[in-house]
């Protein structure tokens, strides 16, 4: 290949591949500070002829593989201790640690966020809550975020349609999972506020659809 590139340059005035147009890096002659040998390196500030001499100078020539592993373990422990200390103070780097109950599913969580304190246990819950808000804004321009857990607790985790308790641990699409039901549906002019929201089973809310009258077991 080198011979082919040489002939190509003689004919066309340049190499066919840009790799051969690059100049070789500068080389510097140094005396290794660990072993004392003369060596040629590509970094002017280099002090050792090889990685082996660098590690011998830093950790000692008698260091074994177990010593290296123990050093790595100590570094990981010290780094973890620093993180825990910042977490205990409520700060880690530029973000904050948040502990509490998820605004969407009610799960207890501890999370680190880079900006404001987190209100959700995961990205999935945040997206689901945002999707519900977008749907509400299509019908009610004054709609805002509501706390699902606060409404569930207000209704004592009881479905207002059938009167039976909901399963607190279930999640959609489980038929017994708790969801928020608009008593006056958004499609019929209802608002997305706490006064128009009640707890319901996922199944009951699906069967109810956009009906209004005759579906509240607690008021009938």
KOLLUM-742181 format. One line per field, with one value per residue (C-alpha): y negated, z negated, x. Coordinates in Angstrom, 2 decimals. Example, Ala and Ser with C-alpha at 12.3 -4.5 7.8 and 13.67 -1.06 7.14 Angstrom:
<vokes>
Y (4.50,1.06)
Z (-7.80,-7.14)
X (12.30,13.67)
</vokes>
This chain:
<vokes>
Y (0.00,-2.42,-1.72,-2.24,-5.55,-6.67,-5.97,-7.65,-10.80,-10.90,-10.78,-13.07,-15.23,-14.03,-10.82,-9.00,-8.59,-11.53,-9.36,-9.54,-13.34,-13.76,-14.64,-12.43,-13.73,-15.46,-13.27,-14.18,-12.45,-12.08,-10.23,-8.10,-9.25,-5.73,-3.41,-5.96,-4.75,-7.03,-7.04,-8.82,-10.04,-12.16,-14.38,-17.04,-16.91,-13.11,-11.90,-8.12,-5.80,-3.49,-2.93,-0.33,-2.90,-5.38,-2.94,-1.78,-5.39,-6.18,-3.03,-1.32,1.46,4.09,3.45,6.61,7.06,7.35,4.03,2.42,3.82,2.63,-0.86,-0.91,0.25,-2.49,-5.09,-3.86,-3.90,-7.42,-8.62,-6.92,-8.45,-11.91,-11.33,-10.13,-13.16,-15.47,-13.46,-13.73,-17.50,-17.49,-18.55,-16.65,-18.71,-21.22,-19.21,-18.28,-15.07,-14.72,-12.19,-11.95,-10.49,-10.53,-12.99,-10.51,-6.97,-7.66,-5.56,-6.59,-7.59,-9.13,-10.77,-13.13,-15.84,-18.33,-21.24,-21.73,-19.02,-16.05,-15.55,-12.14,-8.79,-8.22,-9.71,-7.44,-9.01,-12.51,-11.77,-10.21,-13.21,-15.57,-13.58,-13.89,-17.62,-18.06,-16.24,-18.45,-21.63,-20.71,-21.14,-23.45,-26.35,-26.93,-23.37,-22.88,-20.04,-18.25,-15.84,-12.38,-11.15,-14.02,-13.16,-9.43,-10.18,-12.61,-9.91,-7.29,-5.23,-4.37,-4.30,-6.85,-4.87,-1.42,-2.25,0.44,-0.32,-0.49,1.50,-0.91,1.22,1.84,-0.18,-0.66,1.50,3.50,3.20,2.45,-0.28,-3.74,-6.52,-10.01,-10.37,-13.66,-13.68,-16.02,-14.75,-17.11,-16.38,-17.80,-20.96,-19.68,-21.28,-19.70,-20.71,-18.97,-19.77,-17.79,-14.91,-11.76,-8.38,-5.48,-2.02,-1.85,0.53,-1.63,-4.74,-2.93,-1.71,-5.11,-6.80,-10.35,-9.75,-12.04,-10.98,-7.83,-6.75,-7.90,-5.23,-7.62,-10.23,-8.04)
Z (0.00,-0.79,2.59,4.31,2.49,3.48,7.15,6.92,5.47,8.19,10.82,9.25,6.84,3.70,1.88,2.62,-1.10,-3.50,-6.15,-4.26,-3.97,-7.70,-9.17,-11.84,-15.42,-17.00,-19.02,-22.14,-23.77,-27.55,-30.43,-32.32,-35.93,-37.12,-35.30,-33.98,-30.38,-27.38,-25.47,-22.61,-23.35,-21.59,-24.57,-25.61,-29.26,-29.55,-32.39,-32.00,-29.14,-29.60,-31.58,-33.68,-34.89,-35.57,-37.81,-39.51,-40.34,-41.59,-43.56,-44.13,-42.34,-44.84,-44.28,-43.45,-41.54,-44.83,-45.96,-42.76,-43.32,-46.92,-45.80,-43.29,-45.97,-48.34,-45.63,-44.90,-48.61,-49.11,-46.07,-47.31,-50.77,-49.20,-47.24,-50.36,-52.30,-49.62,-49.41,-53.20,-52.86,-50.05,-47.39,-44.87,-42.36,-40.71,-41.38,-44.39,-46.03,-46.49,-48.57,-48.74,-47.07,-43.31,-42.20,-39.62,-41.04,-44.74,-44.97,-47.57,-45.80,-46.28,-43.16,-42.13,-39.69,-37.97,-38.40,-40.54,-43.03,-41.27,-41.62,-39.93,-40.62,-36.95,-33.48,-32.68,-35.39,-34.32,-30.71,-31.70,-33.84,-31.02,-28.55,-30.80,-31.14,-27.37,-26.89,-29.49,-27.90,-24.63,-26.37,-29.31,-28.75,-32.50,-33.27,-35.56,-37.18,-39.99,-42.61,-41.98,-45.41,-47.13,-45.32,-46.04,-49.73,-49.76,-48.34,-50.74,-47.75,-46.87,-43.39,-43.17,-40.37,-41.96,-45.61,-45.98,-47.03,-44.37,-44.42,-45.56,-44.17,-40.74,-37.68,-34.34,-32.40,-35.53,-35.75,-39.50,-39.14,-40.45,-37.91,-37.95,-36.51,-35.36,-36.88,-34.10,-31.16,-29.39,-26.15,-27.75,-29.10,-32.41,-34.04,-34.95,-38.60,-41.97,-42.22,-39.04,-39.65,-41.64,-42.17,-40.00,-38.87,-35.47,-34.41,-35.74,-34.15,-30.80,-30.93,-31.94,-28.85,-28.55,-30.37,-33.22,-35.09,-37.10,-37.56,-41.04,-43.65,-46.46,-45.51,-44.27)
X (0.00,2.83,4.40,1.06,0.56,4.06,3.39,-0.01,1.54,4.22,1.47,-1.16,0.82,-0.97,-1.73,-4.98,-5.76,-5.77,-4.15,-0.85,-1.05,-0.91,2.42,3.93,3.51,6.46,8.77,10.69,13.62,13.26,14.88,12.35,12.16,11.36,13.75,16.28,16.14,16.24,12.94,11.20,7.66,5.06,4.15,6.58,5.45,5.83,8.05,7.86,8.70,5.69,2.49,4.29,6.81,4.03,2.12,5.32,6.20,2.70,1.85,5.21,7.04,5.91,2.21,0.27,-2.98,-4.87,-3.38,-4.65,-8.15,-8.16,-7.14,-9.99,-12.44,-11.33,-11.80,-15.32,-16.17,-14.89,-16.84,-20.01,-19.52,-19.25,-22.47,-24.30,-23.14,-24.50,-27.72,-28.21,-27.86,-30.44,-27.96,-25.89,-24.00,-26.32,-29.49,-31.58,-32.78,-36.52,-38.42,-42.18,-45.25,-45.70,-48.38,-49.68,-49.48,-48.87,-45.70,-43.14,-39.92,-36.50,-35.07,-32.32,-33.30,-31.04,-33.43,-36.52,-37.63,-39.23,-42.99,-43.19,-41.53,-40.65,-40.79,-43.75,-45.91,-44.92,-45.88,-49.20,-50.07,-49.12,-51.22,-54.28,-53.72,-53.43,-56.72,-58.39,-57.01,-58.72,-62.07,-61.33,-58.95,-58.73,-57.64,-54.66,-52.76,-54.55,-53.23,-54.64,-53.58,-55.36,-58.61,-58.22,-57.72,-60.63,-62.92,-61.48,-60.29,-63.90,-65.39,-68.20,-69.89,-70.31,-69.53,-66.82,-63.23,-60.56,-57.33,-54.63,-51.79,-53.34,-52.44,-54.16,-55.18,-56.16,-59.96,-59.81,-57.16,-58.11,-58.62,-60.10,-63.57,-65.09,-68.58,-69.68,-67.63,-65.27,-67.11,-70.30,-68.70,-67.34,-64.31,-60.99,-61.05,-61.26,-64.97,-65.69,-63.28,-64.00,-62.38,-63.55,-62.53,-60.90,-63.69,-66.52,-65.10,-64.79,-68.41,-69.73,-68.22,-69.61,-72.91,-73.90,-77.04,-77.63,-74.03,-73.05,-73.78,-72.83,-75.42,-78.28)
</vokes>
